[in-house]
């Protein structure tokens, strides 16, 4: 009887018929982050329910998240195009502190078109100043902490 050759092993994985794995099974990092979020939410809600589970708290967080998203996009673009450049965050901090000081001084009752234009011009000036070589912008280190006196500015309009 002739000897049979063993079947050749196919390097490709066998295609299994059936449903594809769900989103949570495909992306383990998302599953971990979602689990961490749920745990932190439950802990915060259990420790301080009268402060954490308030409508005002959620509205405050909802107002702040778009700014963090824009900063993340800016830092991501900087990282993709030229490496890690955390000065984007410094520019945003210094621009925000400058804007708060301008609004507090020029428009104590609220923003006007003039103060809005002044704030945009100040942010552009900060960005332009930070665009110079690093050796010429040593003044910028800690400038936002100095301008805000290292405390949160909650009295801006």
MDTraj code that builds the backbone (N, CA, C; nanometers):
import mdtraj as md
import numpy as np

residues = "UNK UNK UNK UNK UNK UNK UNK UNK UNK UNK UNK UNK UNK UNK UNK UNK UNK UNK UNK UNK UNK UNK UNK UNK UNK UNK UNK UNK UNK UNK UNK UNK UNK UNK UNK UNK UNK UNK UNK UNK UNK UNK UNK UNK UNK UNK UNK UNK UNK UNK UNK UNK UNK UNK UNK UNK UNK UNK UNK UNK UNK UNK UNK UNK UNK UNK UNK UNK UNK UNK UNK UNK UNK UNK UNK UNK UNK UNK UNK UNK UNK UNK UNK UNK UNK UNK UNK UNK UNK UNK UNK UNK UNK UNK UNK UNK UNK UNK UNK UNK UNK UNK UNK UNK UNK UNK UNK UNK UNK UNK UNK UNK UNK UNK UNK UNK UNK UNK UNK UNK UNK UNK UNK UNK UNK UNK UNK UNK UNK UNK UNK UNK UNK UNK UNK UNK UNK UNK UNK UNK UNK UNK UNK UNK UNK UNK UNK UNK UNK UNK UNK UNK UNK UNK UNK UNK UNK".split()
xyz = np.array([
    [0.0851, -0.1165, 0.0000],
    [0.0000, 0.0000, 0.0000],
    [0.0899, 0.1231, 0.0000],
    [0.0636, 0.2150, -0.0926],
    [0.1490, 0.3339, -0.0982],
    [0.1299, 0.4203, 0.0255],
    [0.2408, 0.4800, 0.0689],
    [0.2385, 0.5648, 0.1882],
    [0.1741, 0.6984, 0.1543],
    [0.0800, 0.7414, 0.2364],
    [0.0105, 0.8681, 0.2135],
    [0.0928, 0.9819, 0.2698],
    [0.0968, 1.0895, 0.1949],
    [0.1629, 1.2102, 0.2438],
    [0.0725, 1.2793, 0.3456],
    [0.1333, 1.3284, 0.4538],
    [0.0483, 1.3995, 0.5508],
    [-0.0021, 1.5300, 0.4881],
    [-0.1203, 1.5718, 0.5278],
    [-0.1738, 1.6953, 0.4698],
    [-0.0844, 1.8144, 0.5073],
    [-0.0657, 1.9034, 0.4112],
    [0.0169, 2.0221, 0.4354],
    [-0.0563, 2.1157, 0.5311],
    [0.0215, 2.1725, 0.6200],
    [-0.0375, 2.2657, 0.7150],
    [-0.0573, 2.4006, 0.6470],
    [-0.1766, 2.4503, 0.6551],
    [-0.2088, 2.5799, 0.5953],
    [-0.1711, 2.6885, 0.6960],
    [-0.0847, 2.7859, 0.6581],
    [-0.0447, 2.8896, 0.7539],
    [-0.1565, 2.9868, 0.7865],
    [-0.2584, 2.9922, 0.7048],
    [-0.3695, 3.0826, 0.7324],
    [-0.4601, 3.0215, 0.8380],
    [-0.5119, 3.1045, 0.9271],
    [-0.6034, 3.0480, 1.0266],
    [-0.7333, 3.0040, 0.9599],
    [-0.7893, 2.9011, 1.0151],
    [-0.9137, 2.8483, 0.9587],
    [-1.0255, 2.9492, 0.9815],
    [-1.1024, 2.9708, 0.8785],
    [-1.2160, 3.0611, 0.8913],
    [-1.3281, 2.9872, 0.9609],
    [-1.3689, 3.0438, 1.0706],
    [-1.4766, 2.9804, 1.1453],
    [-1.6084, 3.0446, 1.1061],
    [-1.7009, 2.9654, 1.0637],
    [-1.8314, 3.0240, 1.0345],
    [-1.8996, 3.0633, 1.1644],
    [-1.9830, 3.1620, 1.1560],
    [-2.0561, 3.2047, 1.2741],
    [-2.0458, 3.3543, 1.2922],
    [-2.1050, 3.4039, 1.3977],
    [-2.1055, 3.5492, 1.4199],
    [-1.9668, 3.6009, 1.4564],
    [-1.9407, 3.7235, 1.4159],
    [-1.8135, 3.7872, 1.4510],
    [-1.8156, 3.8226, 1.5984],
    [-1.6991, 3.8320, 1.6609],
    [-1.6983, 3.8708, 1.8021],
    [-1.7508, 4.0124, 1.8176],
    [-1.8110, 4.0397, 1.9317],
    [-1.8676, 4.1713, 1.9585],
    [-1.7600, 4.2779, 1.9757],
    [-1.8051, 4.4010, 1.9847],
    [-1.7124, 4.5135, 1.9956],
    [-1.6240, 4.5014, 2.1186],
    [-1.6820, 4.4631, 2.2305],
    [-1.6050, 4.4538, 2.3534],
    [-1.5023, 4.3413, 2.3489],
    [-1.5318, 4.2366, 2.2738],
    [-1.4366, 4.1265, 2.2616],
    [-1.3216, 4.1642, 2.1678],
    [-1.3479, 4.2505, 2.0706],
    [-1.2432, 4.2911, 1.9767],
    [-1.1517, 4.3973, 2.0341],
    [-1.2032, 4.4870, 2.1162],
    [-1.1228, 4.5980, 2.1674],
    [-1.1107, 4.5872, 2.3192],
    [-1.0071, 4.5201, 2.3630],
    [-0.9879, 4.4957, 2.5064],
    [-0.9542, 4.6239, 2.5820],
    [-0.8836, 4.7176, 2.5172],
    [-0.8498, 4.8430, 2.5848],
    [-0.9754, 4.9237, 2.6166],
    [-1.0681, 4.9294, 2.5236],
    [-1.1926, 5.0013, 2.5476],
    [-1.2693, 4.9375, 2.6620],
    [-1.2700, 4.8054, 2.6652],
    [-1.3399, 4.7347, 2.7721],
    [-1.2782, 4.7684, 2.9076],
    [-1.1464, 4.7720, 2.9144],
    [-1.0795, 4.8068, 3.0406],
    [-1.1104, 4.9503, 3.0824],
    [-1.1043, 5.0430, 2.9866],
    [-1.1339, 5.1830, 3.0190],
    [-1.2782, 5.2008, 3.0628],
    [-1.3700, 5.1324, 2.9964],
    [-1.5099, 5.1414, 3.0360],
    [-1.5302, 5.0844, 3.1761],
    [-1.4642, 4.9735, 3.2062],
    [-1.4728, 4.9164, 3.3402],
    [-1.4161, 5.0099, 3.4457],
    [-1.3027, 5.0727, 3.4161],
    [-1.2434, 5.1684, 3.5091],
    [-1.3357, 5.2879, 3.5303],
    [-1.3980, 5.3361, 3.4219],
    [-1.4925, 5.4465, 3.4330],
    [-1.6097, 5.4106, 3.5234],
    [-1.6659, 5.2917, 3.5040],
    [-1.7804, 5.2494, 3.5848],
    [-1.7407, 5.2387, 3.7318],
    [-1.6229, 5.1819, 3.7595],
    [-1.5768, 5.1695, 3.8978],
    [-1.5574, 5.3075, 3.9613],
    [-1.4905, 5.3999, 3.8897],
    [-1.4707, 5.5346, 3.9431],
    [-1.6026, 5.6090, 3.9633],
    [-1.6957, 5.5919, 3.8706],
    [-1.8257, 5.6563, 3.8835],
    [-1.8982, 5.6072, 4.0081],
    [-1.8984, 5.4757, 4.0294],
    [-1.9665, 5.4182, 4.1456],
    [-1.8990, 5.4638, 4.2751],
    [-1.7662, 5.4665, 4.2776],
    [-1.6941, 5.5102, 4.3980],
    [-1.7250, 5.6564, 4.4294],
    [-1.7182, 5.7422, 4.3284],
    [-1.7466, 5.8848, 4.3513],
    [-1.8914, 5.9058, 4.3929],
    [-1.9830, 5.8332, 4.3325],
    [-2.1243, 5.8464, 4.3678],
    [-2.1503, 5.7950, 4.5090],
    [-2.0762, 5.6943, 4.5517],
    [-2.0956, 5.6400, 4.6860],
    [-2.0336, 5.7301, 4.7929],
    [-1.9184, 5.7905, 4.7624],
    [-1.8499, 5.8723, 4.8629],
    [-1.9138, 6.0094, 4.8817],
    [-1.9556, 6.0730, 4.7733],
    [-2.0115, 6.2080, 4.7810],
    [-2.1383, 6.2191, 4.6958],
    [-2.2446, 6.1478, 4.7279],
    [-2.3620, 6.1509, 4.6406],
    [-2.4275, 6.2887, 4.6335],
    [-2.4229, 6.3645, 4.7417],
    [-2.4875, 6.4960, 4.7403],
    [-2.4121, 6.5968, 4.6540],
    [-2.2836, 6.5738, 4.6294],
    [-2.2070, 6.6638, 4.5441],
    [-2.1890, 6.6084, 4.4026],
    [-2.1655, 6.4799, 4.3915],
    [-2.1314, 6.4214, 4.2620],
    [-2.2532, 6.4019, 4.1729],
    [-2.3605, 6.3547, 4.2285],
    [-2.4784, 6.3221, 4.1489],
    [-2.5732, 6.4415, 4.1364],
    [-2.5177, 6.5566, 4.1064],
    [-2.5985, 6.6769, 4.0867],
    [-2.5990, 6.7149, 3.9397],
    [-2.7056, 6.7767, 3.8975],
    [-2.7169, 6.8212, 3.7579],
    [-2.6090, 6.9240, 3.7256],
    [-2.5816, 7.0154, 3.8183],
    [-2.4814, 7.1201, 3.7952],
    [-2.3428, 7.0597, 3.7734],
    [-2.3116, 6.9528, 3.8435],
    [-2.1815, 6.8877, 3.8268],
    [-2.1679, 6.8291, 3.6866],
    [-2.2715, 6.7626, 3.6385],
    [-2.2663, 6.7031, 3.5055],
    [-2.2642, 6.8102, 3.3966],
    [-2.3370, 6.9201, 3.4165],
    [-2.3332, 7.0291, 3.3197],
    [-2.1946, 7.0938, 3.3155],
    [-2.1318, 7.1078, 3.4307],
    [-1.9966, 7.1642, 3.4360],
    [-1.8979, 7.0757, 3.3606],
    [-1.9078, 6.9441, 3.3818],
    [-1.8189, 6.8527, 3.3103],
    [-1.8467, 6.8553, 3.1606],
    [-1.9732, 6.8665, 3.1223],
    [-2.0081, 6.8694, 2.9802],
    [-1.9531, 6.9944, 2.9123],
    [-1.9445, 7.1047, 2.9869],
    [-1.8874, 7.2275, 2.9301],
    [-1.7365, 7.2169, 2.9151],
    [-1.6705, 7.1411, 3.0005],
    [-1.5247, 7.1333, 2.9989],
    [-1.4718, 7.0297, 2.9003],
    [-1.5480, 6.9272, 2.8689],
    [-1.4975, 6.8199, 2.7835],
    [-1.4617, 6.8643, 2.6421],
    [-1.5375, 6.9526, 2.5764],
    [-1.4952, 6.9934, 2.4417],
    [-1.3572, 7.0589, 2.4392],
    [-1.3248, 7.1365, 2.5414],
    [-1.1919, 7.1982, 2.5469],
    [-1.0834, 7.0926, 2.5574],
    [-1.1053, 6.9924, 2.6385],
    [-1.0064, 6.8852, 2.6512],
    [-0.9941, 6.8076, 2.5201],
    [-1.1056, 6.7895, 2.4503],
    [-1.1013, 6.7216, 2.3217],
    [-1.0207, 6.7995, 2.2190],
    [-1.0411, 6.9316, 2.2143],
    [-0.9639, 7.0138, 2.1217],
    [-0.8156, 7.0128, 2.1569],
    [-0.7840, 7.0171, 2.2867],
    [-0.6435, 7.0085, 2.3274],
    [-0.5836, 6.8739, 2.2877],
    [-0.6608, 6.7675, 2.3033],
    [-0.6105, 6.6350, 2.2651],
    [-0.5851, 6.6278, 2.1146],
    [-0.6730, 6.6886, 2.0361],
    [-0.6516, 6.6901, 1.8908],
    [-0.5262, 6.7699, 1.8575],
    [-0.5091, 6.8860, 1.9227],
    [-0.3905, 6.9686, 1.8970],
    [-0.2614, 6.8977, 1.9338],
    [-0.2596, 6.8333, 2.0485],
    [-0.1398, 6.7596, 2.0902],
    [-0.1179, 6.6407, 1.9973],
    [-0.2266, 6.5750, 1.9545],
    [-0.2131, 6.4618, 1.8621],
    [-0.1539, 6.5036, 1.7290],
    [-0.2001, 6.6170, 1.6758],
    [-0.1443, 6.6661, 1.5493],
    [0.0029, 6.7005, 1.5671],
    [0.0363, 6.7660, 1.6788],
    [0.1764, 6.7998, 1.7035],
    [0.2627, 6.6743, 1.7135],
    [0.2116, 6.5706, 1.7766],
    [0.2882, 6.4472, 1.7908],
    [0.3031, 6.3755, 1.6572],
    [0.1978, 6.3787, 1.5749],
    [0.2047, 6.3100, 1.4462],
    [0.2968, 6.3796, 1.3479],
    [0.3043, 6.5116, 1.3558],
    [0.3823, 6.5848, 1.2561],
    [0.5271, 6.6078, 1.2957],
    [0.5567, 6.6148, 1.4230],
    [0.6945, 6.6476, 1.4574],
    [0.7425, 6.5907, 1.5886],
    [0.6741, 6.4966, 1.6418],
    [0.7178, 6.4409, 1.7682],
    [0.6359, 6.4969, 1.8829],
    [0.6783, 6.4663, 2.0023],
    [0.6053, 6.5101, 2.1203],
    [0.6343, 6.6573, 2.1443],
    [0.5292, 6.7372, 2.1491],
    [0.5439, 6.8799, 2.1729],
    [0.4363, 6.9216, 2.2724],
    [0.4715, 6.9233, 2.3985],
    [0.3754, 6.9576, 2.5022],
    [0.3589, 7.1075, 2.5200],
    [0.4267, 7.1874, 2.4393],
    [0.4085, 7.3312, 2.4500],
    [0.2686, 7.3717, 2.4044],
    [0.1984, 7.2841, 2.3332],
    [0.0610, 7.3121, 2.2939],
    [-0.0241, 7.3332, 2.4184],
    [-0.0026, 7.2510, 2.5189],
    [-0.0774, 7.2642, 2.6438],
    [-0.0391, 7.3935, 2.7148],
    [0.0891, 7.4282, 2.7138],
    [0.1337, 7.5527, 2.7756],
    [0.0720, 7.6731, 2.7061],
    [0.0651, 7.6691, 2.5733],
    [0.0024, 7.7783, 2.4976],
    [-0.1447, 7.7900, 2.5352],
    [-0.2130, 7.6781, 2.5434],
    [-0.3551, 7.6813, 2.5784],
    [-0.3757, 7.7346, 2.7195],
    [-0.2920, 7.6912, 2.8137],
    [-0.3041, 7.7399, 2.9514],
    [-0.2791, 7.8895, 2.9596],
    [-0.1717, 7.9348, 2.8970],
    [-0.1387, 8.0771, 2.9017],
    [-0.2459, 8.1598, 2.8314],
    [-0.2981, 8.1101, 2.7200],
    [-0.4052, 8.1812, 2.6506],
    [-0.5319, 8.1878, 2.7352],
    [-0.5643, 8.0797, 2.8044],
    [-0.6843, 8.0781, 2.8880],
    [-0.6715, 8.1737, 3.0055],
    [-0.5551, 8.1751, 3.0699],
    [-0.5347, 8.2664, 3.1824],
    [-0.5380, 8.4110, 3.1342],
    [-0.4743, 8.4372, 3.0197],
    [-0.4771, 8.5719, 2.9628],
    [-0.6192, 8.6132, 2.9293],
    [-0.6962, 8.5226, 2.8710],
    [-0.8361, 8.5530, 2.8378],
    [-0.9174, 8.5832, 2.9629],
    [-0.8974, 8.5048, 3.0683],
    [-0.9713, 8.5297, 3.1922],
    [-0.9353, 8.6646, 3.2525],
    [-0.8066, 8.6991, 3.2510],
    [-0.7661, 8.8293, 3.3059],
    [-0.8212, 8.9447, 3.2229],
    [-0.8213, 8.9294, 3.0899],
    [-0.8761, 9.0348, 3.0038],
    [-1.0263, 9.0497, 3.0271],
    [-1.0967, 8.9376, 3.0342],
    [-1.2419, 8.9455, 3.0545],
    [-1.2761, 9.0023, 3.1918],
    [-1.1983, 8.9682, 3.2918],
    [-1.2247, 9.0208, 3.4258],
    [-1.2008, 9.1714, 3.4308],
    [-1.0989, 9.2176, 3.3596],
    [-1.0649, 9.3592, 3.3616],
    [-1.1549, 9.4412, 3.2701],
    [-1.1745, 9.3936, 3.1461],
    [-1.2439, 9.4745, 3.0451],
    [-1.3946, 9.4548, 3.0413],
    [-1.4410, 9.3401, 3.0780],
    [-1.5848, 9.3119, 3.0689],
    [-1.6316, 9.2360, 3.1919],
    [-1.6421, 9.3042, 3.3056],
    [-1.6786, 9.2314, 3.4278],
    [-1.8199, 9.1741, 3.4253],
    [-1.9080, 9.2277, 3.3405],
    [-2.0454, 9.1784, 3.3365],
    [-2.0690, 9.0751, 3.2275],
    [-1.9723, 9.0465, 3.1463],
    [-1.9894, 8.9466, 3.0416],
    [-1.9117, 8.9841, 2.9171],
    [-1.9065, 8.8906, 2.8263],
    [-1.8285, 8.9103, 2.7043],
    [-1.9012, 9.0032, 2.6076],
    [-1.8252, 9.0876, 2.5433],
    [-1.8755, 9.1744, 2.4374],
    [-1.7960, 9.1412, 2.3110],
    [-1.8405, 9.1871, 2.1952],
    [-1.7626, 9.1605, 2.0738],
    [-1.6207, 9.2176, 2.0814],
    [-1.6055, 9.3316, 2.1474],
    [-1.4722, 9.3921, 2.1582],
    [-1.3797, 9.3059, 2.2444],
    [-1.4300, 9.2599, 2.3593],
    [-1.3436, 9.1770, 2.4449],
    [-1.3158, 9.0421, 2.3795],
    [-1.4131, 8.9893, 2.3050],
    [-1.3898, 8.8640, 2.2338],
    [-1.2765, 8.8807, 2.1327],
    [-1.2791, 8.9919, 2.0578],
    [-1.1718, 9.0187, 1.9611],
    [-1.0384, 9.0374, 2.0325],
    [-1.0399, 9.1051, 2.1479],
    [-0.9171, 9.1256, 2.2250],
    [-0.8612, 8.9928, 2.2768],
    [-0.9490, 8.9057, 2.3228],
    [-0.9053, 8.7743, 2.3725],
    [-0.8451, 8.6924, 2.2586],
    [-0.9080, 8.6936, 2.1410],
    [-0.8547, 8.6189, 2.0262],
    [-0.7192, 8.6748, 1.9853],
    [-0.7065, 8.8077, 1.9861],
    [-0.5774, 8.8692, 1.9512],
    [-0.4704, 8.8319, 2.0534],
    [-0.5069, 8.8294, 2.1808],
    [-0.4097, 8.7917, 2.2846],
    [-0.3666, 8.6465, 2.2681],
    [-0.4611, 8.5566, 2.2374],
    [-0.4272, 8.4156, 2.2165],
    [-0.3361, 8.3996, 2.0953],
    [-0.3625, 8.4764, 1.9913],
    [-0.2754, 8.4698, 1.8733],
    [-0.1362, 8.5232, 1.9052],
    [-0.1283, 8.6286, 1.9876],
    [0.0024, 8.6825, 2.0263],
    [0.0802, 8.5811, 2.1102],
    [0.0120, 8.5132, 2.2014],
    [0.0783, 8.4099, 2.2821],
    [0.1285, 8.2986, 2.1918],
    [0.0460, 8.2544, 2.0962],
    [0.0872, 8.1484, 2.0041],
    [0.2062, 8.1912, 1.9192],
    [0.2039, 8.3153, 1.8734],
    [0.3150, 8.3659, 1.7935],
    [0.4427, 8.3723, 1.8764],
    [0.4310, 8.4199, 1.9997],
    [0.5489, 8.4292, 2.0863],
    [0.6055, 8.2913, 2.1180],
    [0.5169, 8.1926, 2.1320],
    [0.5643, 8.0572, 2.1630],
    [0.6215, 7.9882, 2.0402],
    [0.6025, 8.0448, 1.9218],
    [0.6545, 7.9843, 1.8001],
    [0.8015, 8.0099, 1.7773],
    [0.8609, 8.0982, 1.8549],
    [1.0036, 8.1255, 1.8410],
    [1.0837, 8.0081, 1.8952],
    [1.2122, 8.0019, 1.8651],
    [1.2932, 7.8896, 1.9143],
    [1.2885, 7.8795, 2.0668],
    [1.3021, 7.7583, 2.1177],
    [1.2900, 7.7372, 2.2625],
    [1.3842, 7.8227, 2.3458],
    [1.5019, 7.8537, 2.2954],
    [1.5958, 7.9312, 2.3777],
    [1.5467, 8.0729, 2.4009],
    [1.4624, 8.1249, 2.3119],
    [1.4153, 8.2611, 2.3285],
    [1.2831, 8.2687, 2.4038],
    [1.2287, 8.1565, 2.4477],
    [1.1013, 8.1625, 2.5193],
    [1.1102, 8.1044, 2.6598],
    [1.2235, 8.1237, 2.7214],
    [1.2363, 8.0757, 2.8597],
    [1.1410, 8.1479, 2.9526],
    [1.1003, 8.2665, 2.9137],
    [1.0063, 8.3437, 2.9934],
    [0.8724, 8.2726, 3.0079],
    [0.8400, 8.1849, 2.9147],
    [0.7075, 8.1232, 2.9134],
    [0.6919, 8.0132, 3.0176],
    [0.8032, 7.9587, 3.0647],
    [0.7926, 7.8508, 3.1631],
    [0.7310, 7.9046, 3.2915],
    [0.6197, 7.8499, 3.3274],
    [0.5544, 7.8911, 3.4506],
    [0.4800, 8.0229, 3.4396],
    [0.4715, 8.0802, 3.3196],
    [0.4063, 8.2108, 3.3069],
    [0.2573, 8.2021, 3.3353],
    [0.1925, 8.0909, 3.2993],
    [0.0500, 8.0803, 3.3286],
    [0.0271, 8.0632, 3.4779],
    [0.1181, 7.9931, 3.5478],
    [0.1066, 7.9820, 3.6940],
    [0.1284, 8.1174, 3.7603],
    [0.2251, 8.1933, 3.7078],
    [0.2512, 8.3252, 3.7631],
    [0.1327, 8.4184, 3.7401],
    [0.0765, 8.4152, 3.6195],
    [-0.0341, 8.5053, 3.5873],
    [-0.1590, 8.4724, 3.6668],
    [-0.1800, 8.3461, 3.6967],
    [-0.2990, 8.3085, 3.7738],
    [-0.2716, 8.3041, 3.9229],
    [-0.1494, 8.3382, 3.9614],
    [-0.1055, 8.3329, 4.1015],
    [-0.1200, 8.1924, 4.1588],
    [-0.1003, 8.0931, 4.0724],
    [-0.1019, 7.9498, 4.1068],
    [-0.2287, 7.9065, 4.1777],
    [-0.3386, 7.9689, 4.1436],
    [-0.4667, 7.9271, 4.2013],
    [-0.5709, 7.9317, 4.0905],
    [-0.6752, 7.8521, 4.1048],
    [-0.7790, 7.8533, 4.0018],
    [-0.8472, 7.9893, 3.9966],
    [-0.8737, 8.0353, 3.8752],
    [-0.9428, 8.1631, 3.8566],
    [-1.0898, 8.1336, 3.8337],
    [-1.1685, 8.1448, 3.9374],
    [-1.3115, 8.1158, 3.9254],
    [-1.3954, 8.2420, 3.9200],
    [-1.3311, 8.3568, 3.9269],
    [-1.4076, 8.4817, 3.9303],
    [-1.4187, 8.5480, 3.7944],
    [-1.3828, 8.4798, 3.6870],
    [-1.3959, 8.5351, 3.5530],
    [-1.5421, 8.5297, 3.5103],
    [-1.5858, 8.6256, 3.4277],
    [-1.7273, 8.6245, 3.3869],
    [-1.7580, 8.5075, 3.2959],
])
top = md.Topology()
chain = top.add_chain()
for i, resn in enumerate(residues, 1):
    res = top.add_residue(resn, chain, resSeq=i)
    for name in ("N", "CA", "C"):
        top.add_atom(name, md.element.get_by_symbol(name[0]), res)
traj = md.Trajectory(xyz[None], top)
